[in-house]
Amino acid sequence: MSMPLNRIDAGLAGNPLVLAIQRRISANRFDPTRQVSDARIAELVGLATRAPTAFNLQNWRFIAVRTPEAKQRLRKVAQDQAKVTDAAVVFIVCGQPPCHETLAARLQPAVAAGFMPPEMPAIWVEATKASYENQPQKQRDEAIRSASFGAAMLILAAEAHGLASCVMGGFDPAGVAHDFGLAADEIPVVLVAIGFAAAGNWPQKPRRPVADMLAFV
């Protein structure tokens, strides 16, 4: 017998992660008087980088825009959206192309922890090189994929901290890259505004029925 597609298993009904997913909203209104400490910002990014990346590339960067001057600069290239300056912090989530040259060092902690065989990093380096070298579209796809995973984890981290968030695609990528000194190969994929919600935000908008979007094969 198949399970109803919109049903949450009874054993997960009170699970904190499930509740966070269910109550998360895309906030358009933030309280500009409440700030988030740099230590908490660092903790949010620490949680965001628990997201998966191919070969554990960790090919992303998070720029925390949190000073009034920097927020004003960002707002000018983000369609003058008020939440850019009202939110406590707005992250520019950047994707980077896969780089096999940096991978070995990023895998060493797994070797030191004892669960990755010492010979495996070299194998993964060669696999990464074979998969992406001289393939700019595939490199770009991987950069966007990694940054998107990081942004998704970032909004859940914000929810766990009692903070509201909003993922924003309304910005000028070239303007962001220029004004915030991005490297030539860094792609500003999304902005993520995080802070304390103000009154007037909508609840989470209803989603389409799962049956309309899920296929079993």
N, CA and C of each residue as an Amber inpcrd file, in Angstrom:
protein
   651
   0.8530000  -1.1940000   0.0000000   0.0000000   0.0000000   0.0000000
   0.8840000   1.2360000   0.0000000   0.6140000   2.1730000  -0.8870000
   1.4380000   3.3700000  -0.9800000   1.0270000   4.3840000   0.0780000
   1.9990000   5.1890000   0.5240000   1.7640000   6.2380000   1.5110000
   1.1980000   7.4730000   0.8250000   0.2230000   8.1690000   1.4380000
  -0.2480000   9.4310000   0.8620000   0.9290000  10.3860000   0.6700000
   1.0070000  11.0310000  -0.5000000   2.2030000  11.7640000  -0.8690000
   2.4020000  13.0500000  -0.0780000   1.3480000  13.5890000   0.5380000
   1.5110000  14.8250000   1.2890000   1.6610000  14.5810000   2.7820000
   1.7370000  13.3310000   3.1810000   1.7660000  12.9880000   4.6010000
   3.1950000  12.9720000   5.1280000   3.3960000  13.5440000   6.3340000
   4.6570000  13.4290000   7.0300000   4.5700000  12.2470000   7.9830000
   5.5480000  11.3650000   7.9220000   5.5580000  10.2070000   8.8000000
   5.3890000  10.6420000  10.2500000   4.5340000   9.9400000  10.9740000
   4.2150000  10.3280000  12.3470000   5.4580000  10.4090000  13.2220000
   6.4360000   9.5710000  12.9530000   7.6550000   9.5720000  13.7440000
   8.5170000  10.8020000  13.5310000   8.2620000  11.5350000  12.4400000
   9.0400000  12.7330000  12.1330000   8.2770000  14.0240000  12.4100000
   7.0390000  13.9040000  12.8370000   6.1780000  15.0810000  12.9590000
   6.7690000  16.1600000  13.8590000   7.4450000  15.7630000  14.9210000
   8.0240000  16.7530000  15.8270000   9.5130000  16.9260000  15.6770000
  10.0840000  16.3430000  14.6200000  11.5240000  16.4330000  14.4060000
  11.9290000  17.8870000  14.1680000  12.9680000  18.3860000  14.8600000
  13.3430000  19.8000000  14.7130000  13.6890000  20.2010000  13.2830000
  14.3380000  19.3090000  12.5400000  14.6920000  19.6490000  11.1660000
  13.4500000  19.7350000  10.2890000  12.5240000  18.7980000  10.4760000
  11.2730000  18.8430000   9.7160000  10.5020000  20.1250000  10.0410000
  10.4300000  20.4580000  11.3230000   9.7270000  21.6790000  11.7280000
  10.3820000  22.9120000  11.1220000  11.7150000  22.9450000  11.0850000
  12.4150000  24.0940000  10.5110000  12.0860000  24.2510000   9.0310000
  12.0350000  23.1270000   8.3100000  11.6900000  23.1750000   6.8900000
  10.2550000  23.6630000   6.7020000   9.3560000  23.1990000   7.5630000
   7.9460000  23.5440000   7.4220000   7.6500000  25.0000000   7.7880000
   8.3900000  25.5490000   8.7500000   8.0630000  26.9180000   9.2010000
   8.8850000  27.9930000   8.5090000   9.9220000  27.6170000   7.7740000
  10.7710000  28.6060000   7.1200000   9.9670000  29.4910000   6.1780000
  10.2670000  30.7660000   6.1900000   9.6160000  31.6910000   5.2610000
  10.6780000  32.4410000   4.4650000  10.2540000  33.0130000   3.3470000
  11.1020000  33.9470000   2.6080000  10.7270000  35.3410000   3.0890000
  11.5070000  35.8830000   3.9960000  11.1580000  37.1550000   4.6370000
  11.4820000  38.3280000   3.7200000  10.5360000  39.2180000   3.5950000
  10.7630000  40.4700000   2.8820000  10.9200000  41.6440000   3.8340000
  10.5620000  41.4490000   5.0860000  10.6370000  42.5110000   6.0810000
  11.5390000  42.0620000   7.2360000  12.5560000  42.8620000   7.4850000
  13.4870000  42.5940000   8.5740000  13.5170000  43.7880000   9.5250000
  13.8280000  43.5070000  10.7920000  13.9690000  44.5530000  11.7970000
  15.3710000  45.1450000  11.6800000  15.4940000  46.3980000  11.1880000
  16.8280000  46.9670000  10.9700000  17.5530000  47.3470000  12.2550000
  16.8610000  47.2890000  13.3890000  17.4930000  47.6810000  14.6570000
  18.2140000  46.5220000  15.3370000  18.0290000  45.3090000  14.8350000
  18.6180000  44.1340000  15.4850000  19.7340000  43.5650000  14.6150000
  20.8780000  43.3670000  15.2350000  22.0650000  42.9070000  14.5130000
  22.4000000  41.4560000  14.8790000  23.3020000  40.8900000  14.1240000
  23.8140000  39.5440000  14.3660000  25.3260000  39.6650000  14.5210000
  25.8760000  39.0470000  15.5470000  27.3060000  39.1770000  15.8290000
  28.1470000  38.4780000  14.7620000  29.3970000  38.9220000  14.6450000
  30.3110000  38.2710000  13.7080000  30.5200000  36.8070000  14.0740000
  30.5090000  36.5080000  15.3670000  30.6760000  35.1130000  15.7980000
  29.5150000  34.2560000  15.3140000  28.3050000  34.7940000  15.3630000
  27.1550000  34.0280000  14.8790000  27.1860000  33.9140000  13.3600000
  27.6170000  34.9620000  12.6990000  27.7600000  34.8950000  11.2410000
  28.7220000  33.7700000  10.8650000  29.8430000  33.6910000  11.5810000
  30.8110000  32.6340000  11.3050000  30.2120000  31.2560000  11.5770000
  29.3860000  31.1510000  12.6190000  28.7520000  29.8740000  12.9150000
  27.7670000  29.4790000  11.8310000  27.0300000  30.4450000  11.3110000
  26.0990000  30.1630000  10.2140000  26.8350000  29.6160000   8.9960000
  27.9640000  30.2400000   8.6710000  28.7280000  29.7700000   7.5120000
  29.3400000  28.4030000   7.7990000  29.7640000  28.1740000   9.0290000
  30.2790000  26.8590000   9.3900000  29.2550000  25.7640000   9.1680000
  27.9940000  26.0660000   9.4790000  26.9270000  25.0990000   9.2340000
  26.6250000  24.9800000   7.7450000  26.6310000  26.0980000   7.0380000
  26.3380000  26.0820000   5.6030000  27.3280000  25.2150000   4.8480000
  28.5850000  25.2300000   5.2900000  29.6040000  24.4720000   4.5700000
  29.6030000  22.9910000   4.9220000  28.6120000  22.5690000   5.7000000
  28.3770000  21.1290000   5.8700000  27.6440000  20.5510000   4.6590000
  27.1960000  21.4100000   3.7590000  26.5150000  20.9440000   2.5480000
  27.4900000  20.1260000   1.6980000  26.9680000  19.2200000   0.8730000
  27.8540000  18.3950000   0.0510000  28.4050000  19.1470000  -1.1480000
  29.5880000  18.7460000  -1.5820000  30.1610000  19.1870000  -2.8520000
  30.8250000  17.9880000  -3.5090000  30.8860000  18.0010000  -4.8230000
  31.5200000  16.9030000  -5.5550000  32.9740000  16.7610000  -5.1270000
  33.3920000  15.5490000  -4.8340000  34.7610000  15.2450000  -4.4150000
  35.1850000  16.0160000  -3.1530000  34.2270000  16.5710000  -2.4270000
  34.5190000  17.4510000  -1.2900000  35.3600000  18.6520000  -1.7300000
  35.0270000  19.2000000  -2.8940000  35.7590000  20.3370000  -3.4470000
  35.6410000  21.5920000  -2.5670000  34.4710000  21.7540000  -1.9330000
  34.2170000  22.9440000  -1.1140000  34.4950000  24.2180000  -1.9280000
  33.9940000  24.2250000  -3.1420000  34.2730000  25.2950000  -4.1050000
  33.2440000  26.4150000  -4.0060000  33.3690000  27.1590000  -2.9030000
  32.4360000  28.2600000  -2.6430000  33.1160000  29.3170000  -1.7900000
  32.4940000  30.4920000  -1.7140000  32.9260000  31.5320000  -0.7970000
  31.6980000  32.3020000  -0.3610000  31.6910000  32.7370000   0.8890000
  30.5660000  33.4610000   1.4660000  31.0590000  34.8410000   1.9110000
  30.5160000  35.8790000   1.3210000  30.8820000  37.2460000   1.6890000
  29.7520000  37.8080000   2.5330000  30.0500000  38.1070000   3.7950000
  29.0370000  38.6120000   4.7290000  29.0110000  40.1350000   4.6660000
  27.9840000  40.6690000   4.0600000  27.8280000  42.1170000   3.9280000
  27.0200000  42.5970000   5.1270000  27.6880000  43.2810000   6.0810000
  26.9750000  43.6110000   7.3090000  27.2110000  45.0260000   7.8200000
  28.1090000  45.7970000   7.1990000  28.2560000  47.1920000   7.6170000
  27.2730000  48.0600000   6.8260000  26.8290000  49.1820000   7.3930000
  25.8890000  50.0510000   6.6640000  26.4200000  50.4970000   5.3010000
  27.7070000  50.8140000   5.2350000  28.2830000  51.2740000   3.9700000
  28.2540000  50.1660000   2.9220000  28.6430000  48.9490000   3.3280000
  28.6600000  47.8340000   2.3830000  27.2470000  47.4620000   1.9460000
  26.2960000  47.5250000   2.8650000  24.9030000  47.2310000   2.4950000
  24.3800000  48.2300000   1.4700000  24.7240000  49.4980000   1.6380000
  24.2790000  50.5060000   0.6690000  24.8700000  50.2240000  -0.7040000
  26.1450000  49.8180000  -0.7420000  26.7660000  49.4720000  -2.0320000
  26.0550000  48.2920000  -2.6700000  25.7290000  47.2940000  -1.8440000
  25.0550000  46.1130000  -2.3880000  23.6460000  46.4540000  -2.8530000
  22.9670000  47.2880000  -2.0960000  21.5920000  47.6460000  -2.4710000
  21.5330000  48.2980000  -3.8470000  22.5690000  49.0780000  -4.1860000
  22.5870000  49.7580000  -5.4850000  22.6580000  48.7750000  -6.6500000
  23.2210000  47.5990000  -6.4200000  23.3090000  46.6070000  -7.5010000
  22.3510000  45.4420000  -7.2630000  21.3970000  45.6370000  -6.3370000
  20.4080000  44.5960000  -6.0310000  18.9980000  45.1730000  -6.1220000
  18.7720000  45.9340000  -7.1810000  17.4380000  46.4590000  -7.5030000
  16.8460000  47.2990000  -6.3740000  17.7180000  47.9400000  -5.5890000
  17.2880000  48.8560000  -4.5310000  16.3150000  48.2000000  -3.5500000
  16.5200000  46.9250000  -3.2640000  15.6210000  46.2100000  -2.3620000
  15.9260000  46.5860000  -0.9050000  14.8910000  46.9950000  -0.1970000
  15.0640000  47.4770000   1.1710000  15.6210000  46.4110000   2.1040000
  15.3040000  45.1570000   1.8490000  15.7650000  44.1150000   2.7660000
  17.2880000  43.9780000   2.7740000  17.9490000  44.4890000   1.7280000
  19.4070000  44.4400000   1.7100000  19.9800000  45.2690000   2.8550000
  19.3950000  46.4200000   3.0990000  19.9010000  47.2690000   4.1750000
  19.2110000  47.0050000   5.5060000  18.0120000  46.4270000   5.4890000
  17.2950000  46.1570000   6.7430000  17.7610000  44.8730000   7.4240000
  18.1330000  43.8670000   6.6390000  18.5810000  42.5950000   7.2240000
  19.8790000  42.8070000   7.9960000  20.1110000  41.9590000   8.9790000
  21.3360000  42.0780000   9.7750000  22.5700000  41.8140000   8.9220000
  22.4620000  40.8750000   8.0120000  23.5820000  40.5270000   7.1400000
  23.0250000  39.9710000   5.8370000  23.7130000  40.2670000   4.7450000
  23.3640000  39.6750000   3.4560000  24.6090000  38.9640000   2.9330000
  24.4760000  37.6850000   2.6920000  25.5900000  36.8990000   2.1820000
  25.5810000  36.9090000   0.6560000  26.7310000  37.1800000   0.0850000
  26.9470000  36.9240000  -1.3390000  27.5370000  35.5250000  -1.4160000
  26.7610000  34.5910000  -1.9420000  27.2100000  33.1990000  -2.0130000
  27.8060000  32.9730000  -3.3970000  29.0980000  32.7060000  -3.4140000
  29.8350000  32.5850000  -4.6710000  30.2090000  31.1340000  -4.9240000
  30.0780000  30.7260000  -6.1660000  30.5780000  29.4310000  -6.5880000
  31.9000000  29.5940000  -7.3020000  32.7690000  28.6220000  -7.1550000
  34.0800000  28.6280000  -7.8000000  34.2150000  27.3860000  -8.6690000
  34.9020000  27.4790000  -9.7930000  35.0700000  26.2890000 -10.6370000
  35.8950000  25.2330000  -9.9170000  35.6500000  23.9690000 -10.1770000
  36.4320000  22.9050000  -9.5350000  37.9160000  23.0570000  -9.8380000
  38.7320000  22.9160000  -8.8100000  40.1780000  23.0630000  -8.9720000
  40.8740000  21.8300000  -8.3970000  41.4080000  20.9950000  -9.2650000
  42.0580000  19.7770000  -8.7790000  43.3420000  20.0910000  -8.0150000
  43.9150000  21.2700000  -8.2500000  45.1920000  21.6110000  -7.6060000
  45.0420000  21.8740000  -6.1100000  43.8600000  22.2760000  -5.6830000
  43.6470000  22.5520000  -4.2540000  43.0120000  21.3750000  -3.5240000
  42.6180000  20.3460000  -4.2700000  41.8040000  19.2980000  -3.6720000
  42.5660000  18.4430000  -2.6530000  43.8010000  18.1210000  -2.9330000
  44.5440000  17.2260000  -2.0380000  44.5930000  17.7870000  -0.6240000
  44.8420000  19.0870000  -0.4950000  44.9090000  19.7050000   0.8320000
  43.5520000  19.6710000   1.5180000  42.4800000  19.7780000   0.7590000
  41.1420000  19.7810000   1.3460000  40.7100000  18.3800000   1.7770000
  41.3660000  17.3790000   1.2360000  41.0460000  16.0050000   1.6230000
  41.9130000  15.4960000   2.7790000  42.9830000  16.1890000   3.0790000
  43.8890000  15.7160000   4.1190000  43.2210000  15.5530000   5.5000000
  42.3060000  16.4380000   5.9040000  41.6450000  16.2100000   7.1950000
  40.9110000  14.8730000   7.2690000  40.3560000  14.4200000   6.1360000
  39.6820000  13.1170000   6.1180000  40.6960000  11.9890000   6.2840000
  41.8720000  12.1640000   5.6970000  42.9330000  11.1730000   5.8690000
  43.3980000  11.1700000   7.3220000  43.5920000  12.3700000   7.8820000
  44.0530000  12.4770000   9.2650000  43.0340000  11.8930000  10.2390000
  41.7480000  11.9920000   9.8950000  40.7020000  11.4440000  10.7650000
  40.6550000   9.9230000  10.7120000  41.2910000   9.3440000   9.7040000
  41.4200000   7.9020000   9.6640000  40.4110000   7.1600000   8.8260000
  39.4720000   7.8730000   8.1830000  38.4750000   7.1360000   7.4040000
  38.7170000   7.1930000   5.8990000  39.6170000   8.0500000   5.4380000
  39.9760000   8.0640000   4.0240000  41.3640000   7.4590000   3.8760000
  41.5140000   6.4390000   3.0400000  42.8340000   5.8280000   2.8400000
  43.8380000   6.8620000   2.3120000  45.0820000   6.8160000   2.7350000
  46.0790000   7.8190000   2.3350000  46.2740000   7.9410000   0.8280000
  46.0360000   6.8500000   0.1000000  46.2380000   6.8990000  -1.3480000
  45.0480000   7.4970000  -2.1030000  43.9240000   7.6800000  -1.4170000
  42.7090000   8.0970000  -2.1180000  42.7290000   9.5430000  -2.5910000
  43.2740000  10.5190000  -1.8640000  43.2850000  11.8820000  -2.3820000
  43.8760000  12.0030000  -3.7810000  44.9780000  11.3060000  -4.0430000
  45.5890000  11.3750000  -5.3690000  44.6460000  10.8430000  -6.4460000
  43.8920000   9.8100000  -6.1000000  42.9210000   9.2530000  -7.0500000
  41.8160000  10.2570000  -7.3320000  41.3330000  10.9020000  -6.2790000
  40.2730000  11.8870000  -6.4480000  40.7700000  13.1180000  -7.2140000
  42.0060000  13.5030000  -6.9810000  42.5770000  14.6330000  -7.7280000
  42.5720000  14.3330000  -9.2190000  43.0100000  13.1480000  -9.5930000
  43.0320000  12.7780000 -11.0060000  41.6220000  12.6760000 -11.5800000
  40.6810000  12.1810000 -10.7720000  39.2880000  12.0760000 -11.2360000
  38.6890000  13.4690000 -11.4480000  39.0140000  14.3900000 -10.5520000
  38.5210000  15.7640000 -10.6910000  39.0980000  16.4150000 -11.9360000
  40.3770000  16.2390000 -12.1330000  41.0220000  16.7980000 -13.3270000
  40.3870000  16.2420000 -14.5980000  40.1770000  14.9270000 -14.6310000
  39.5830000  14.2970000 -15.8080000  38.1440000  14.7440000 -16.0350000
  37.4350000  15.0240000 -14.9400000  36.0160000  15.3730000 -15.0490000
  35.7880000  16.8030000 -15.5290000  36.6730000  17.7340000 -15.1600000
  36.3700000  19.1530000 -15.3750000  37.3630000  19.9170000 -16.2350000
  38.5740000  19.4350000 -16.3830000  39.5820000  20.2340000 -17.0840000
  39.1670000  20.4960000 -18.5280000  39.2940000  21.7590000 -18.9290000
  38.9560000  22.2010000 -20.2930000  37.4810000  22.0210000 -20.6320000
  36.6430000  22.0260000 -19.6170000  35.1960000  21.9310000 -19.8180000
  34.5160000  23.0990000 -19.0780000  34.5620000  24.2930000 -19.6360000
  34.0770000  25.4820000 -18.9220000  32.6100000  25.4130000 -18.5160000
  31.7610000  24.8220000 -19.3470000  30.3430000  24.7480000 -18.9800000
  30.1430000  23.8160000 -17.7940000  30.8310000  22.6920000 -17.7960000
  30.7270000  21.7580000 -16.6850000  31.2990000  22.3740000 -15.4100000
  32.3670000  23.1510000 -15.5340000  32.9340000  23.8360000 -14.3820000
  31.9400000  24.8500000 -13.8120000  31.3070000  25.6010000 -14.6990000
  30.3240000  26.5920000 -14.2530000  29.1350000  25.9070000 -13.5820000
  28.6600000  24.8190000 -14.1750000  27.5370000  24.0870000 -13.5850000
  27.8790000  23.6290000 -12.1700000  29.0960000  23.1270000 -11.9760000
  29.4850000  22.6380000 -10.6560000  29.6130000  23.7820000  -9.6610000
  30.1050000  24.9240000 -10.1270000  30.2080000  26.0950000  -9.2480000
  28.8320000  26.5390000  -8.7690000  27.8780000  26.5870000  -9.6800000
  26.5230000  27.0070000  -9.3120000  25.8690000  25.9710000  -8.4130000
  26.0940000  24.7010000  -8.7130000  25.5050000  23.6400000  -7.8970000
  26.0170000  23.7190000  -6.4510000  27.3160000  23.8580000  -6.2930000
  27.8850000  23.9130000  -4.9400000  27.3830000  25.1210000  -4.1720000
  27.3720000  26.2860000  -4.8110000  26.8910000  27.4930000  -4.1370000
  25.4200000  27.3640000  -3.7600000  24.6390000  26.7280000  -4.6030000
  23.2150000  26.5400000  -4.3110000  23.0120000  25.6260000  -3.1090000
  23.8000000  24.5580000  -3.0430000  23.7220000  23.6810000  -1.8690000
  24.0860000  24.4610000  -0.6050000  25.1320000  25.2680000  -0.6800000
  25.5450000  26.0530000   0.4760000  24.4920000  27.0400000   0.9060000
  23.8420000  27.6880000  -0.0640000  22.7930000  28.6540000   0.2560000
  21.6030000  27.9650000   0.9130000  21.2440000  26.7830000   0.4210000
  20.1330000  26.0420000   1.0090000  20.4220000  25.6800000   2.4610000
  21.6440000  25.2160000   2.7250000  22.0080000  24.8810000   4.0950000
  22.0680000  26.1280000   4.9680000  22.4500000  27.2570000   4.3720000
  22.5430000  28.5140000   5.1200000  21.1770000  28.9590000   5.6380000
  20.1320000  28.8080000   4.8420000  18.8160000  29.2410000   5.3170000
  18.2910000  28.3230000   6.4170000  18.6700000  27.0400000   6.3760000
  18.2850000  26.1490000   7.4730000  19.0850000  26.4710000   8.7340000
  20.3540000  26.8290000   8.5560000  21.1590000  27.2490000   9.7090000
  20.5600000  28.4940000  10.3470000  20.1050000  29.4310000   9.5280000
  19.4690000  30.6390000  10.0550000  18.2180000  30.2830000  10.8470000
  17.4280000  29.3810000  10.3190000  16.2030000  28.9600000  11.0030000
  16.5390000  28.3350000  12.3560000  17.5860000  27.5380000  12.4090000
  17.9960000  26.9110000  13.6600000  18.4100000  27.9520000  14.6990000
  18.8940000  29.0820000  14.2370000  19.3090000  30.1660000  15.1230000
  18.1660000  31.1370000  15.4350000  16.9710000  30.8210000  14.9790000
  15.8430000  31.7130000  15.2250000  15.8430000  32.9500000  14.3540000
  16.4810000  32.8560000  13.1930000  16.6000000  33.9900000  12.2860000
  15.7930000  33.7320000  11.0150000  15.3070000  34.8090000  10.4250000
  14.5910000  34.7280000   9.1570000  15.5780000  34.8910000   8.0130000
  15.1870000  34.4430000   6.8370000  16.0840000  34.5190000   5.6870000
  15.3010000  34.7440000   4.4140000  16.0160000  35.1690000   3.3860000
  15.4190000  35.2970000   2.0550000  16.5160000  35.1210000   1.0180000
  16.3210000  34.1800000   0.1190000  17.2480000  33.9720000  -0.9920000
  16.8560000  34.9190000  -2.1140000  17.8240000  35.6500000  -2.6330000
  17.5440000  36.7160000  -3.5950000  18.3170000  36.4940000  -4.8940000
  17.5900000  36.5170000  -5.9920000  18.2250000  36.4490000  -7.3000000
  18.1920000  37.7670000  -8.0320000  17.5550000  38.7780000  -7.4330000
  17.4050000  40.0750000  -8.0810000  18.6110000  40.9720000  -7.8500000
  19.6760000  40.7480000  -8.6150000  20.8640000  41.5800000  -8.5000000
  21.6440000  41.5270000  -9.8050000  22.5600000  42.4740000  -9.9640000
  23.4060000  42.5520000 -11.1480000  24.6970000  41.8020000 -10.8600000
  24.9000000  40.6150000 -11.4210000  26.0930000  39.8340000 -11.1020000
  27.3950000  40.5680000 -11.4050000  27.4360000  41.2690000 -12.5310000
  28.6590000  41.9940000 -12.8770000  28.9220000  43.1160000 -11.8870000
  27.8560000  43.8070000 -11.4670000  28.0000000  44.8720000 -10.4900000
  28.4730000  44.3500000  -9.1480000  27.9130000  43.2220000  -8.7120000
  28.3300000  42.6130000  -7.4460000  29.7930000  42.1940000  -7.5290000
  30.1640000  41.5550000  -8.6410000  31.5470000  41.1010000  -8.8010000
  32.5130000  42.2730000  -8.7570000  32.1660000  43.3660000  -9.4140000
  33.0410000  44.5380000  -9.4510000  33.1230000  45.2210000  -8.0980000
  31.9650000  45.4760000  -7.4890000  31.9270000  46.2720000  -6.2630000
  32.4560000  45.5330000  -5.0480000  32.4870000  44.2030000  -5.0900000
  32.9410000  43.4400000  -3.9320000  34.2000000  42.6190000  -4.2150000
  34.8740000  42.9510000  -5.3000000  36.1910000  42.4010000  -5.5450000
  36.2470000  40.9060000  -5.7660000  35.2460000  40.3550000  -6.4330000
  35.2720000  38.9220000  -6.6940000  36.3850000  38.5820000  -7.6780000
  36.9430000  37.3960000  -7.5200000  37.9490000  36.9190000  -8.4680000
  37.2850000  36.6800000  -9.8220000  38.1130000  36.6620000 -10.8630000
  37.5760000  36.5350000 -12.2220000  36.7810000  35.2580000 -12.4130000
  37.1330000  34.2000000 -11.6720000  36.4500000  32.9280000 -11.8560000
  35.3520000  32.6800000 -10.8160000  35.0550000  33.6560000  -9.9570000
  34.0070000  33.4850000  -8.9560000  32.6650000  33.9540000  -9.5080000
  31.6390000  33.1530000  -9.2700000  30.2900000  33.4580000  -9.7640000
  29.4090000  33.8250000  -8.5680000  28.8640000  35.0570000  -8.5260000
  27.9020000  35.3760000  -7.4670000  26.5560000  34.7180000  -7.8000000
  26.2420000  33.6250000  -7.1300000  25.0880000  32.8070000  -7.5170000
  23.7940000  33.3560000  -6.9250000  23.7830000  33.6070000  -5.6170000
  22.5930000  34.1530000  -4.9520000  23.0410000  35.0730000  -3.8230000
  22.1240000  35.9350000  -3.4020000  22.2620000  36.6800000  -2.1630000
  21.3310000  36.0300000  -1.1500000  21.7660000  35.9480000   0.1010000
  20.9170000  35.4230000   1.1600000  20.8680000  36.4460000   2.2880000
  19.7090000  37.0860000   2.4320000  19.5020000  38.0510000   3.5100000
  19.0810000  37.3000000   4.7690000  19.7040000  37.6430000   5.8940000
  19.4140000  36.9720000   7.1640000  19.3150000  38.0160000   8.2690000
  18.3270000  37.8520000   9.1230000  18.1660000  38.7640000  10.2470000
  16.9330000  38.4070000  11.0440000  16.4660000  39.3730000  11.7990000
  15.2700000  39.1740000  12.6240000  14.0540000  39.6750000  11.8670000
  13.0440000  38.8200000  11.7550000  11.8470000  39.1760000  10.9960000
  11.0990000  40.3220000  11.6520000  10.5920000  41.2310000  10.8300000
   9.7080000  42.2930000  11.2950000   8.2630000  41.8730000  11.0260000
   7.3290000  42.6430000  11.5230000   5.9130000  42.3490000  11.2930000
   5.5850000  42.5090000   9.8120000   4.5990000  41.7460000   9.3680000
   4.0910000  41.9080000   8.0170000   4.5660000  40.8790000   7.0110000
   5.4190000  39.9340000   7.4350000   5.8470000  38.8910000   6.5070000
   4.7320000  37.8750000   6.2950000   4.6570000  37.3590000   5.1000000
   3.6970000  36.2880000   4.8220000   4.1830000  34.9860000   5.4450000
   3.2690000  34.0650000   5.7460000   3.6900000  32.7130000   6.1260000
   4.2550000  32.0000000   4.8990000   4.7610000  30.8080000   5.1170000
   5.2650000  30.0370000   3.9810000   4.1360000  29.7990000   2.9870000
   4.4020000  30.1110000   1.7250000   3.3560000  29.9870000   0.7050000
   3.0690000  28.5150000   0.4060000   1.8040000  28.1730000   0.1570000
   1.4520000  26.7770000  -0.1220000   2.2100000  26.2290000  -1.3240000
   2.5370000  24.9650000  -1.2550000   3.2520000  24.2980000  -2.3360000
   2.3010000  23.4450000  -3.1700000   2.7070000  23.1990000  -4.3940000
   1.9340000  22.3200000  -5.2680000   1.8600000  20.9290000  -4.6630000
   0.8160000  20.1750000  -4.9770000   0.7320000  18.8040000  -4.4800000
   1.9290000  17.9770000  -4.9470000   2.4430000  17.1830000  -4.0570000
   3.5900000  16.3360000  -4.3850000   3.2850000  15.4600000  -5.5990000
   2.0540000  14.9800000  -5.6850000   1.6810000  14.0880000  -6.7920000
   1.8570000  14.7560000  -8.1610000   1.8050000  16.0850000  -8.2040000
   1.9930000  16.7900000  -9.4650000   3.4490000  16.8470000  -9.8850000
   4.3730000  16.5750000  -8.9610000   5.7870000  16.7850000  -9.2430000
   6.6420000  15.5320000  -9.0940000   6.0580000  14.4660000  -8.5730000
   6.8220000  13.2550000  -8.2830000   6.4320000  12.1430000  -9.2330000
   7.4350000  11.5190000  -9.8180000   7.2110000  10.3540000 -10.6780000
   7.9600000   9.1690000 -10.1200000   7.2910000   8.0180000 -10.0720000
   7.9270000   6.7720000  -9.6740000   8.2160000   5.9420000 -10.9210000
   9.3950000   5.3990000 -11.0260000   9.7330000   4.5950000 -12.2090000
  10.2890000   3.2510000 -11.7740000
